[in-house]
Amino acid sequence: MHWLWVLIIGAIIGAIAGAITSKGKSMGWIANIVAGLVGSSIGEAILGSWGPQLAGMAIIPSIIGAVIVVALVSFFVGKSKN
């Protein structure tokens, strides 16, 4: 049951990061989950695990990490389409 919550919170974090970077419309729900989970790992590795936590993920560092992931991926994917 814990993994279900991790996936749901990861999707929400990814959706928030997509909305902040205005790339959320081009991302699917699987990409939101991946961005949320990878961003959570990166954000907590860089910033630590402070702030409120859901499903074992610190929300604020996770969102910041997911914004970084979404921005980097959209930068590189956007470059290859030109």
PDB file of N, CA, C and O in Angstrom:
ATOM      1  N   MET A   1       0.830  -1.198   0.000  1.00  0.00           N
ATOM      2  CA  MET A   1       0.000   0.000   0.000  1.00  0.00           C
ATOM      3  C   MET A   1       0.870   1.254   0.000  1.00  0.00           C
ATOM      4  O   MET A   1       0.475   2.297  -0.521  1.00  0.00           O
ATOM      5  N   HIS A   2       2.059   1.137   0.591  1.00  0.00           N
ATOM      6  CA  HIS A   2       2.962   2.283   0.642  1.00  0.00           C
ATOM      7  C   HIS A   2       3.378   2.711  -0.767  1.00  0.00           C
ATOM      8  O   HIS A   2       3.465   3.907  -1.046  1.00  0.00           O
ATOM      9  N   TRP A   3       3.636   1.740  -1.662  1.00  0.00           N
ATOM     10  CA  TRP A   3       4.069   2.080  -3.015  1.00  0.00           C
ATOM     11  C   TRP A   3       2.991   2.803  -3.796  1.00  0.00           C
ATOM     12  O   TRP A   3       3.291   3.640  -4.647  1.00  0.00           O
ATOM     13  N   LEU A   4       1.750   2.490  -3.515  1.00  0.00           N
ATOM     14  CA  LEU A   4       0.651   3.199  -4.164  1.00  0.00           C
ATOM     15  C   LEU A   4       0.665   4.674  -3.781  1.00  0.00           C
ATOM     16  O   LEU A   4       0.498   5.545  -4.634  1.00  0.00           O
ATOM     17  N   TRP A   5       0.867   4.948  -2.491  1.00  0.00           N
ATOM     18  CA  TRP A   5       0.950   6.345  -2.041  1.00  0.00           C
ATOM     19  C   TRP A   5       2.168   7.051  -2.625  1.00  0.00           C
ATOM     20  O   TRP A   5       2.102   8.230  -2.971  1.00  0.00           O
ATOM     21  N   VAL A   6       3.281   6.324  -2.732  1.00  0.00           N
ATOM     22  CA  VAL A   6       4.484   6.912  -3.325  1.00  0.00           C
ATOM     23  C   VAL A   6       4.213   7.322  -4.772  1.00  0.00           C
ATOM     24  O   VAL A   6       4.614   8.405  -5.199  1.00  0.00           O
ATOM     25  N   LEU A   7       3.530   6.455  -5.526  1.00  0.00           N
ATOM     26  CA  LEU A   7       3.225   6.784  -6.918  1.00  0.00           C
ATOM     27  C   LEU A   7       2.253   7.952  -7.028  1.00  0.00           C
ATOM     28  O   LEU A   7       2.409   8.809  -7.897  1.00  0.00           O
ATOM     29  N   ILE A   8       1.257   7.990  -6.156  1.00  0.00           N
ATOM     30  CA  ILE A   8       0.280   9.086  -6.185  1.00  0.00           C
ATOM     31  C   ILE A   8       0.941  10.408  -5.828  1.00  0.00           C
ATOM     32  O   ILE A   8       0.736  11.408  -6.515  1.00  0.00           O
ATOM     33  N   ILE A   9       1.725  10.424  -4.770  1.00  0.00           N
ATOM     34  CA  ILE A   9       2.410  11.663  -4.360  1.00  0.00           C
ATOM     35  C   ILE A   9       3.441  12.060  -5.412  1.00  0.00           C
ATOM     36  O   ILE A   9       3.602  13.248  -5.693  1.00  0.00           O
ATOM     37  N   GLY A  10       4.140  11.091  -5.998  1.00  0.00           N
ATOM     38  CA  GLY A  10       5.084  11.385  -7.076  1.00  0.00           C
ATOM     39  C   GLY A  10       4.397  12.032  -8.269  1.00  0.00           C
ATOM     40  O   GLY A  10       4.935  12.962  -8.869  1.00  0.00           O
ATOM     41  N   ALA A  11       3.205  11.540  -8.614  1.00  0.00           N
ATOM     42  CA  ALA A  11       2.448  12.128  -9.723  1.00  0.00           C
ATOM     43  C   ALA A  11       2.025  13.552  -9.402  1.00  0.00           C
ATOM     44  O   ALA A  11       2.081  14.430 -10.263  1.00  0.00           O
ATOM     45  N   ILE A  12       1.606  13.780  -8.174  1.00  0.00           N
ATOM     46  CA  ILE A  12       1.190  15.135  -7.772  1.00  0.00           C
ATOM     47  C   ILE A  12       2.378  16.087  -7.797  1.00  0.00           C
ATOM     48  O   ILE A  12       2.263  17.215  -8.277  1.00  0.00           O
ATOM     49  N   ILE A  13       3.522  15.636  -7.280  1.00  0.00           N
ATOM     50  CA  ILE A  13       4.727  16.472  -7.295  1.00  0.00           C
ATOM     51  C   ILE A  13       5.143  16.770  -8.732  1.00  0.00           C
ATOM     52  O   ILE A  13       5.507  17.904  -9.044  1.00  0.00           O
ATOM     53  N   GLY A  14       5.097  15.776  -9.604  1.00  0.00           N
ATOM     54  CA  GLY A  14       5.427  15.987 -11.009  1.00  0.00           C
ATOM     55  C   GLY A  14       4.464  16.941 -11.688  1.00  0.00           C
ATOM     56  O   GLY A  14       4.877  17.769 -12.500  1.00  0.00           O
ATOM     57  N   ALA A  15       3.170  16.831 -11.360  1.00  0.00           N
ATOM     58  CA  ALA A  15       2.173  17.738 -11.940  1.00  0.00           C
ATOM     59  C   ALA A  15       2.400  19.173 -11.471  1.00  0.00           C
ATOM     60  O   ALA A  15       2.272  20.113 -12.255  1.00  0.00           O
ATOM     61  N   ILE A  16       2.733  19.338 -10.207  1.00  0.00           N
ATOM     62  CA  ILE A  16       3.030  20.680  -9.685  1.00  0.00           C
ATOM     63  C   ILE A  16       4.259  21.256 -10.379  1.00  0.00           C
ATOM     64  O   ILE A  16       4.269  22.426 -10.762  1.00  0.00           O
ATOM     65  N   ALA A  17       5.300  20.431 -10.543  1.00  0.00           N
ATOM     66  CA  ALA A  17       6.506  20.899 -11.237  1.00  0.00           C
ATOM     67  C   ALA A  17       6.200  21.254 -12.679  1.00  0.00           C
ATOM     68  O   ALA A  17       6.723  22.243 -13.193  1.00  0.00           O
ATOM     69  N   GLY A  18       5.362  20.469 -13.342  1.00  0.00           N
ATOM     70  CA  GLY A  18       4.964  20.785 -14.714  1.00  0.00           C
ATOM     71  C   GLY A  18       4.183  22.078 -14.798  1.00  0.00           C
ATOM     72  O   GLY A  18       4.338  22.842 -15.751  1.00  0.00           O
ATOM     73  N   ALA A  19       3.337  22.330 -13.797  1.00  0.00           N
ATOM     74  CA  ALA A  19       2.564  23.569 -13.778  1.00  0.00           C
ATOM     75  C   ALA A  19       3.468  24.774 -13.516  1.00  0.00           C
ATOM     76  O   ALA A  19       3.269  25.838 -14.103  1.00  0.00           O
ATOM     77  N   ILE A  20       4.447  24.614 -12.649  1.00  0.00           N
ATOM     78  CA  ILE A  20       5.365  25.719 -12.346  1.00  0.00           C
ATOM     79  C   ILE A  20       6.201  26.072 -13.567  1.00  0.00           C
ATOM     80  O   ILE A  20       6.428  27.248 -13.852  1.00  0.00           O
ATOM     81  N   THR A  21       6.661  25.047 -14.293  1.00  0.00           N
ATOM     82  CA  THR A  21       7.501  25.296 -15.465  1.00  0.00           C
ATOM     83  C   THR A  21       6.691  25.469 -16.744  1.00  0.00           C
ATOM     84  O   THR A  21       7.259  25.648 -17.821  1.00  0.00           O
ATOM     85  N   SER A  22       5.372  25.416 -16.630  1.00  0.00           N
ATOM     86  CA  SER A  22       4.424  25.509 -17.750  1.00  0.00           C
ATOM     87  C   SER A  22       4.663  24.438 -18.810  1.00  0.00           C
ATOM     88  O   SER A  22       4.389  24.658 -19.989  1.00  0.00           O
ATOM     89  N   LYS A  23       5.174  23.277 -18.392  1.00  0.00           N
ATOM     90  CA  LYS A  23       5.387  22.144 -19.288  1.00  0.00           C
ATOM     91  C   LYS A  23       4.436  21.003 -18.958  1.00  0.00           C
ATOM     92  O   LYS A  23       4.559  19.918 -19.527  1.00  0.00           O
ATOM     93  N   GLY A  24       3.503  21.222 -18.062  1.00  0.00           N
ATOM     94  CA  GLY A  24       2.622  20.165 -17.589  1.00  0.00           C
ATOM     95  C   GLY A  24       1.671  19.633 -18.635  1.00  0.00           C
ATOM     96  O   GLY A  24       1.281  18.467 -18.574  1.00  0.00           O
ATOM     97  N   LYS A  25       1.286  20.457 -19.595  1.00  0.00           N
ATOM     98  CA  LYS A  25       0.341  20.006 -20.610  1.00  0.00           C
ATOM     99  C   LYS A  25       0.972  19.017 -21.578  1.00  0.00           C
ATOM    100  O   LYS A  25       0.278  18.168 -22.137  1.00  0.00           O
ATOM    101  N   SER A  26       2.272  19.117 -21.780  1.00  0.00           N
ATOM    102  CA  SER A  26       2.940  18.221 -22.716  1.00  0.00           C
ATOM    103  C   SER A  26       3.385  16.920 -22.058  1.00  0.00           C
ATOM    104  O   SER A  26       3.839  16.004 -22.745  1.00  0.00           O
ATOM    105  N   MET A  27       3.260  16.829 -20.733  1.00  0.00           N
ATOM    106  CA  MET A  27       3.684  15.637 -20.015  1.00  0.00           C
ATOM    107  C   MET A  27       2.478  14.739 -19.739  1.00  0.00           C
ATOM    108  O   MET A  27       1.394  15.232 -19.426  1.00  0.00           O
ATOM    109  N   GLY A  28       2.663  13.450 -19.853  1.00  0.00           N
ATOM    110  CA  GLY A  28       1.608  12.509 -19.498  1.00  0.00           C
ATOM    111  C   GLY A  28       1.691  12.155 -18.024  1.00  0.00           C
ATOM    112  O   GLY A  28       2.556  12.652 -17.302  1.00  0.00           O
ATOM    113  N   TRP A  29       0.787  11.295 -17.585  1.00  0.00           N
ATOM    114  CA  TRP A  29       0.780  10.962 -16.165  1.00  0.00           C
ATOM    115  C   TRP A  29       1.969  10.088 -15.792  1.00  0.00           C
ATOM    116  O   TRP A  29       2.434  10.158 -14.654  1.00  0.00           O
ATOM    117  N   ILE A  30       2.480   9.269 -16.707  1.00  0.00           N
ATOM    118  CA  ILE A  30       3.668   8.473 -16.398  1.00  0.00           C
ATOM    119  C   ILE A  30       4.876   9.396 -16.261  1.00  0.00           C
ATOM    120  O   ILE A  30       5.699   9.215 -15.364  1.00  0.00           O
ATOM    121  N   ALA A  31       4.984  10.379 -17.146  1.00  0.00           N
ATOM    122  CA  ALA A  31       6.083  11.344 -17.053  1.00  0.00           C
ATOM    123  C   ALA A  31       5.982  12.161 -15.773  1.00  0.00           C
ATOM    124  O   ALA A  31       7.007  12.509 -15.186  1.00  0.00           O
ATOM    125  N   ASN A  32       4.766  12.475 -15.328  1.00  0.00           N
ATOM    126  CA  ASN A  32       4.599  13.186 -14.061  1.00  0.00           C
ATOM    127  C   ASN A  32       5.100  12.342 -12.895  1.00  0.00           C
ATOM    128  O   ASN A  32       5.770  12.853 -11.998  1.00  0.00           O
ATOM    129  N   ILE A  33       4.778  11.056 -12.906  1.00  0.00           N
ATOM    130  CA  ILE A  33       5.232  10.172 -11.833  1.00  0.00           C
ATOM    131  C   ILE A  33       6.752  10.076 -11.837  1.00  0.00           C
ATOM    132  O   ILE A  33       7.386  10.186 -10.787  1.00  0.00           O
ATOM    133  N   VAL A  34       7.334   9.871 -13.007  1.00  0.00           N
ATOM    134  CA  VAL A  34       8.795   9.756 -13.101  1.00  0.00           C
ATOM    135  C   VAL A  34       9.464  11.064 -12.674  1.00  0.00           C
ATOM    136  O   VAL A  34      10.436  11.045 -11.919  1.00  0.00           O
ATOM    137  N   ALA A  35       8.948  12.195 -13.154  1.00  0.00           N
ATOM    138  CA  ALA A  35       9.527  13.484 -12.769  1.00  0.00           C
ATOM    139  C   ALA A  35       9.394  13.712 -11.270  1.00  0.00           C
ATOM    140  O   ALA A  35      10.312  14.238 -10.640  1.00  0.00           O
ATOM    141  N   GLY A  36       8.269  13.325 -10.698  1.00  0.00           N
ATOM    142  CA  GLY A  36       8.082  13.489  -9.260  1.00  0.00           C
ATOM    143  C   GLY A  36       9.012  12.613  -8.446  1.00  0.00           C
ATOM    144  O   GLY A  36       9.576  13.071  -7.452  1.00  0.00           O
ATOM    145  N   LEU A  37       9.186  11.363  -8.845  1.00  0.00           N
ATOM    146  CA  LEU A  37      10.047  10.455  -8.093  1.00  0.00           C
ATOM    147  C   LEU A  37      11.527  10.798  -8.253  1.00  0.00           C
ATOM    148  O   LEU A  37      12.273  10.825  -7.274  1.00  0.00           O
ATOM    149  N   VAL A  38      11.945  11.059  -9.486  1.00  0.00           N
ATOM    150  CA  VAL A  38      13.342  11.428  -9.714  1.00  0.00           C
ATOM    151  C   VAL A  38      13.634  12.792  -9.086  1.00  0.00           C
ATOM    152  O   VAL A  38      14.680  12.990  -8.468  1.00  0.00           O
ATOM    153  N   GLY A  39      12.705  13.719  -9.252  1.00  0.00           N
ATOM    154  CA  GLY A  39      12.872  15.042  -8.646  1.00  0.00           C
ATOM    155  C   GLY A  39      12.912  14.986  -7.138  1.00  0.00           C
ATOM    156  O   GLY A  39      13.642  15.749  -6.506  1.00  0.00           O
ATOM    157  N   SER A  40      12.138  14.092  -6.555  1.00  0.00           N
ATOM    158  CA  SER A  40      12.158  13.922  -5.109  1.00  0.00           C
ATOM    159  C   SER A  40      13.522  13.424  -4.644  1.00  0.00           C
ATOM    160  O   SER A  40      14.064  13.910  -3.651  1.00  0.00           O
ATOM    161  N   SER A  41      14.065  12.465  -5.356  1.00  0.00           N
ATOM    162  CA  SER A  41      15.387  11.943  -4.993  1.00  0.00           C
ATOM    163  C   SER A  41      16.464  13.017  -5.118  1.00  0.00           C
ATOM    164  O   SER A  41      17.308  13.177  -4.236  1.00  0.00           O
ATOM    165  N   ILE A  42      16.420  13.740  -6.219  1.00  0.00           N
ATOM    166  CA  ILE A  42      17.424  14.789  -6.447  1.00  0.00           C
ATOM    167  C   ILE A  42      17.250  15.928  -5.446  1.00  0.00           C
ATOM    168  O   ILE A  42      18.223  16.405  -4.862  1.00  0.00           O
ATOM    169  N   GLY A  43      16.015  16.355  -5.255  1.00  0.00           N
ATOM    170  CA  GLY A  43      15.761  17.455  -4.321  1.00  0.00           C
ATOM    171  C   GLY A  43      16.164  17.126  -2.896  1.00  0.00           C
ATOM    172  O   GLY A  43      16.743  17.965  -2.205  1.00  0.00           O
ATOM    173  N   GLU A  44      15.866  15.914  -2.449  1.00  0.00           N
ATOM    174  CA  GLU A  44      16.249  15.527  -1.088  1.00  0.00           C
ATOM    175  C   GLU A  44      17.747  15.300  -0.970  1.00  0.00           C
ATOM    176  O   GLU A  44      18.313  15.516   0.101  1.00  0.00           O
ATOM    177  N   ALA A  45      18.409  14.866  -2.051  1.00  0.00           N
ATOM    178  CA  ALA A  45      19.856  14.695  -2.014  1.00  0.00           C
ATOM    179  C   ALA A  45      20.566  16.043  -1.914  1.00  0.00           C
ATOM    180  O   ALA A  45      21.574  16.181  -1.221  1.00  0.00           O
ATOM    181  N   ILE A  46      20.022  17.030  -2.617  1.00  0.00           N
ATOM    182  CA  ILE A  46      20.659  18.355  -2.622  1.00  0.00           C
ATOM    183  C   ILE A  46      20.263  19.170  -1.392  1.00  0.00           C
ATOM    184  O   ILE A  46      21.114  19.775  -0.740  1.00  0.00           O
ATOM    185  N   LEU A  47      18.958  19.181  -1.077  1.00  0.00           N
ATOM    186  CA  LEU A  47      18.444  20.088  -0.050  1.00  0.00           C
ATOM    187  C   LEU A  47      18.160  19.428   1.292  1.00  0.00           C
ATOM    188  O   LEU A  47      17.902  20.126   2.273  1.00  0.00           O
ATOM    189  N   GLY A  48      18.201  18.116   1.359  1.00  0.00           N
ATOM    190  CA  GLY A  48      17.869  17.424   2.603  1.00  0.00           C
ATOM    191  C   GLY A  48      16.389  17.130   2.683  1.00  0.00           C
ATOM    192  O   GLY A  48      15.636  17.436   1.759  1.00  0.00           O
ATOM    193  N   SER A  49      15.975  16.542   3.775  1.00  0.00           N
ATOM    194  CA  SER A  49      14.566  16.131   3.906  1.00  0.00           C
ATOM    195  C   SER A  49      13.858  16.950   4.981  1.00  0.00           C
ATOM    196  O   SER A  49      13.341  16.398   5.953  1.00  0.00           O
ATOM    197  N   TRP A  50      13.838  18.256   4.802  1.00  0.00           N
ATOM    198  CA  TRP A  50      13.177  19.145   5.756  1.00  0.00           C
ATOM    199  C   TRP A  50      11.771  19.451   5.263  1.00  0.00           C
ATOM    200  O   TRP A  50      11.448  19.221   4.098  1.00  0.00           O
ATOM    201  N   GLY A  51      10.964  19.952   6.128  1.00  0.00           N
ATOM    202  CA  GLY A  51       9.598  20.336   5.764  1.00  0.00           C
ATOM    203  C   GLY A  51       8.631  19.180   5.917  1.00  0.00           C
ATOM    204  O   GLY A  51       9.005  18.098   6.370  1.00  0.00           O
ATOM    205  N   PRO A  52       7.385  19.416   5.538  1.00  0.00           N
ATOM    206  CA  PRO A  52       6.369  18.367   5.671  1.00  0.00           C
ATOM    207  C   PRO A  52       6.667  17.193   4.742  1.00  0.00           C
ATOM    208  O   PRO A  52       7.231  17.356   3.660  1.00  0.00           O
ATOM    209  N   GLN A  53       6.270  16.004   5.198  1.00  0.00           N
ATOM    210  CA  GLN A  53       6.532  14.797   4.415  1.00  0.00           C
ATOM    211  C   GLN A  53       5.249  14.021   4.168  1.00  0.00           C
ATOM    212  O   GLN A  53       4.393  13.909   5.046  1.00  0.00           O
ATOM    213  N   LEU A  54       5.131  13.490   2.966  1.00  0.00           N
ATOM    214  CA  LEU A  54       4.047  12.580   2.591  1.00  0.00           C
ATOM    215  C   LEU A  54       4.680  11.386   1.904  1.00  0.00           C
ATOM    216  O   LEU A  54       5.546  11.550   1.045  1.00  0.00           O
ATOM    217  N   ALA A  55       4.262  10.199   2.269  1.00  0.00           N
ATOM    218  CA  ALA A  55       4.752   8.945   1.673  1.00  0.00           C
ATOM    219  C   ALA A  55       6.273   8.868   1.709  1.00  0.00           C
ATOM    220  O   ALA A  55       6.887   8.309   0.801  1.00  0.00           O
ATOM    221  N   GLY A  56       6.879   9.419   2.740  1.00  0.00           N
ATOM    222  CA  GLY A  56       8.326   9.362   2.891  1.00  0.00           C
ATOM    223  C   GLY A  56       9.091  10.374   2.065  1.00  0.00           C
ATOM    224  O   GLY A  56      10.321  10.331   2.036  1.00  0.00           O
ATOM    225  N   MET A  57       8.397  11.290   1.386  1.00  0.00           N
ATOM    226  CA  MET A  57       9.055  12.306   0.573  1.00  0.00           C
ATOM    227  C   MET A  57       8.830  13.676   1.180  1.00  0.00           C
ATOM    228  O   MET A  57       7.698  14.052   1.484  1.00  0.00           O
ATOM    229  N   ALA A  58       9.917  14.425   1.356  1.00  0.00           N
ATOM    230  CA  ALA A  58       9.805  15.797   1.826  1.00  0.00           C
ATOM    231  C   ALA A  58       9.243  16.638   0.685  1.00  0.00           C
ATOM    232  O   ALA A  58       9.825  16.686  -0.399  1.00  0.00           O
ATOM    233  N   ILE A  59       8.130  17.291   0.922  1.00  0.00           N
ATOM    234  CA  ILE A  59       7.368  17.922  -0.154  1.00  0.00           C
ATOM    235  C   ILE A  59       8.118  19.076  -0.825  1.00  0.00           C
ATOM    236  O   ILE A  59       8.232  19.103  -2.051  1.00  0.00           O
ATOM    237  N   ILE A  60       8.619  20.010  -0.055  1.00  0.00           N
ATOM    238  CA  ILE A  60       9.233  21.214  -0.636  1.00  0.00           C
ATOM    239  C   ILE A  60      10.519  20.891  -1.407  1.00  0.00           C
ATOM    240  O   ILE A  60      10.650  21.314  -2.555  1.00  0.00           O
ATOM    241  N   PRO A  61      11.478  20.153  -0.815  1.00  0.00           N
ATOM    242  CA  PRO A  61      12.657  19.783  -1.616  1.00  0.00           C
ATOM    243  C   PRO A  61      12.300  18.924  -2.827  1.00  0.00           C
ATOM    244  O   PRO A  61      12.959  19.013  -3.863  1.00  0.00           O
ATOM    245  N   SER A  62      11.267  18.094  -2.707  1.00  0.00           N
ATOM    246  CA  SER A  62      10.855  17.247  -3.822  1.00  0.00           C
ATOM    247  C   SER A  62      10.306  18.075  -4.976  1.00  0.00           C
ATOM    248  O   SER A  62      10.610  17.801  -6.137  1.00  0.00           O
ATOM    249  N   ILE A  63       9.505  19.080  -4.666  1.00  0.00           N
ATOM    250  CA  ILE A  63       8.967  19.945  -5.719  1.00  0.00           C
ATOM    251  C   ILE A  63      10.088  20.725  -6.392  1.00  0.00           C
ATOM    252  O   ILE A  63      10.102  20.861  -7.616  1.00  0.00           O
ATOM    253  N   ILE A  64      11.022  21.235  -5.607  1.00  0.00           N
ATOM    254  CA  ILE A  64      12.148  21.974  -6.184  1.00  0.00           C
ATOM    255  C   ILE A  64      12.979  21.057  -7.078  1.00  0.00           C
ATOM    256  O   ILE A  64      13.375  21.455  -8.173  1.00  0.00           O
ATOM    257  N   GLY A  65      13.245  19.838  -6.621  1.00  0.00           N
ATOM    258  CA  GLY A  65      13.984  18.877  -7.437  1.00  0.00           C
ATOM    259  C   GLY A  65      13.233  18.505  -8.704  1.00  0.00           C
ATOM    260  O   GLY A  65      13.842  18.371  -9.766  1.00  0.00           O
ATOM    261  N   ALA A  66      11.921  18.338  -8.611  1.00  0.00           N
ATOM    262  CA  ALA A  66      11.120  17.996  -9.788  1.00  0.00           C
ATOM    263  C   ALA A  66      11.085  19.149 -10.787  1.00  0.00           C
ATOM    264  O   ALA A  66      11.097  18.917 -11.996  1.00  0.00           O
ATOM    265  N   VAL A  67      11.043  20.381 -10.301  1.00  0.00           N
ATOM    266  CA  VAL A  67      11.100  21.543 -11.199  1.00  0.00           C
ATOM    267  C   VAL A  67      12.420  21.537 -11.958  1.00  0.00           C
ATOM    268  O   VAL A  67      12.451  21.819 -13.156  1.00  0.00           O
ATOM    269  N   ILE A  68      13.505  21.219 -11.271  1.00  0.00           N
ATOM    270  CA  ILE A  68      14.820  21.143 -11.927  1.00  0.00           C
ATOM    271  C   ILE A  68      14.816  20.048 -12.988  1.00  0.00           C
ATOM    272  O   ILE A  68      15.301  20.259 -14.100  1.00  0.00           O
ATOM    273  N   VAL A  69      14.269  18.875 -12.649  1.00  0.00           N
ATOM    274  CA  VAL A  69      14.228  17.759 -13.598  1.00  0.00           C
ATOM    275  C   VAL A  69      13.387  18.119 -14.817  1.00  0.00           C
ATOM    276  O   VAL A  69      13.816  17.903 -15.950  1.00  0.00           O
ATOM    277  N   VAL A  70      12.200  18.663 -14.595  1.00  0.00           N
ATOM    278  CA  VAL A  70      11.319  19.016 -15.717  1.00  0.00           C
ATOM    279  C   VAL A  70      11.963  20.093 -16.589  1.00  0.00           C
ATOM    280  O   VAL A  70      11.882  20.025 -17.816  1.00  0.00           O
ATOM    281  N   ALA A  71      12.596  21.075 -15.975  1.00  0.00           N
ATOM    282  CA  ALA A  71      13.245  22.139 -16.749  1.00  0.00           C
ATOM    283  C   ALA A  71      14.402  21.590 -17.583  1.00  0.00           C
ATOM    284  O   ALA A  71      14.552  21.953 -18.749  1.00  0.00           O
ATOM    285  N   LEU A  72      15.215  20.723 -16.997  1.00  0.00           N
ATOM    286  CA  LEU A  72      16.338  20.153 -17.736  1.00  0.00           C
ATOM    287  C   LEU A  72      15.861  19.250 -18.875  1.00  0.00           C
ATOM    288  O   LEU A  72      16.368  19.334 -19.994  1.00  0.00           O
ATOM    289  N   VAL A  73      14.901  18.401 -18.591  1.00  0.00           N
ATOM    290  CA  VAL A  73      14.399  17.503 -19.635  1.00  0.00           C
ATOM    291  C   VAL A  73      13.740  18.290 -20.754  1.00  0.00           C
ATOM    292  O   VAL A  73      13.965  17.988 -21.926  1.00  0.00           O
ATOM    293  N   SER A  74      12.935  19.287 -20.427  1.00  0.00           N
ATOM    294  CA  SER A  74      12.285  20.065 -21.487  1.00  0.00           C
ATOM    295  C   SER A  74      13.307  20.881 -22.278  1.00  0.00           C
ATOM    296  O   SER A  74      13.106  21.128 -23.467  1.00  0.00           O
ATOM    297  N   PHE A  75      14.392  21.301 -21.642  1.00  0.00           N
ATOM    298  CA  PHE A  75      15.446  22.033 -22.356  1.00  0.00           C
ATOM    299  C   PHE A  75      16.110  21.126 -23.379  1.00  0.00           C
ATOM    300  O   PHE A  75      16.277  21.514 -24.535  1.00  0.00           O
ATOM    301  N   PHE A  76      16.493  19.909 -22.961  1.00  0.00           N
ATOM    302  CA  PHE A  76      17.192  19.006 -23.877  1.00  0.00           C
ATOM    303  C   PHE A  76      16.266  18.403 -24.921  1.00  0.00           C
ATOM    304  O   PHE A  76      16.672  18.237 -26.071  1.00  0.00           O
ATOM    305  N   VAL A  77      15.046  18.075 -24.556  1.00  0.00           N
ATOM    306  CA  VAL A  77      14.105  17.531 -25.521  1.00  0.00           C
ATOM    307  C   VAL A  77      13.680  18.620 -26.502  1.00  0.00           C
ATOM    308  O   VAL A  77      13.496  18.345 -27.687  1.00  0.00           O
ATOM    309  N   GLY A  78      13.525  19.835 -26.027  1.00  0.00           N
ATOM    310  CA  GLY A  78      13.174  20.948 -26.903  1.00  0.00           C
ATOM    311  C   GLY A  78      14.280  21.248 -27.907  1.00  0.00           C
ATOM    312  O   GLY A  78      14.000  21.634 -29.041  1.00  0.00           O
ATOM    313  N   LYS A  79      15.522  21.075 -27.501  1.00  0.00           N
ATOM    314  CA  LYS A  79      16.662  21.315 -28.402  1.00  0.00           C
ATOM    315  C   LYS A  79      16.719  20.288 -29.516  1.00  0.00           C
ATOM    316  O   LYS A  79      17.068  20.622 -30.649  1.00  0.00           O
ATOM    317  N   SER A  80      16.379  19.037 -29.211  1.00  0.00           N
ATOM    318  CA  SER A  80      16.489  17.986 -30.226  1.00  0.00           C
ATOM    319  C   SER A  80      15.389  18.073 -31.276  1.00  0.00           C
ATOM    320  O   SER A  80      15.553  17.520 -32.364  1.00  0.00           O
ATOM    321  N   LYS A  81      14.279  18.741 -30.996  1.00  0.00           N
ATOM    322  CA  LYS A  81      13.184  18.848 -31.950  1.00  0.00           C
ATOM    323  C   LYS A  81      13.431  19.930 -32.994  1.00  0.00           C
ATOM    324  O   LYS A  81      12.740  19.963 -34.012  1.00  0.00           O
ATOM    325  N   ASN A  82      14.384  20.804 -32.771  1.00  0.00           N
ATOM    326  CA  ASN A  82      14.623  21.897 -33.723  1.00  0.00           C
ATOM    327  C   ASN A  82      15.437  21.462 -34.891  1.00  0.00           C
ATOM    328  O   ASN A  82      15.723  22.265 -35.779  1.00  0.00           O
TER     329      ASN A  82
END
